[in-house]
Amino acid sequence: MGIGTFSNGGNQMPTAEINMVPLIDVMLVLLIIFMITAPLMTHSVKVDLPRASSTPTPEKPMTLQVAITADNKVFIGSEPVDAATLETRFRDAVSQDANVELHLKADRDSRYEAVAETMSAARRAGLSKIGFVTQPGNNE
């Protein structure tokens, strides 16, 4: 009894060949698809645009420069601000420009709590764009 063989009773061993026909079929179909879609990707519509002599005015959003010193004092620009008036100053800035950006510079020795409170006040006031300002340096 020949368990595990595919022969009909002879001494033939099963052949271990890879059937290449399905692979070739897939490759030919892909080749045809790419040949059809490649010219469509380079097709563009010719439009004769009018000429105008104006300069674009890039609108940059207002930025708030907020700094936190090593002794956890908060400054907006160069003016010191206490925690009670910080959120109202952020609200005033949001009311002037809805796309205001907050650039936060914190000293290396400042407490994380001061940074977190400042960010929390900014979020409560409606500031959604907050960026951290660092100095480029070598990796230590």
Secondary structure, DSSP 8 states (H G I E B T S, - for coil): --TT--SSSSS---------HHHHHHHHHHHHHHHHHHHHHS--------------------EEEEEE-TT--EEETTEEE-HHHHHHHHHHHHHH-TT-EEEEEE-TTS-HHHHHHHHHHHHHHT--EEEE--------
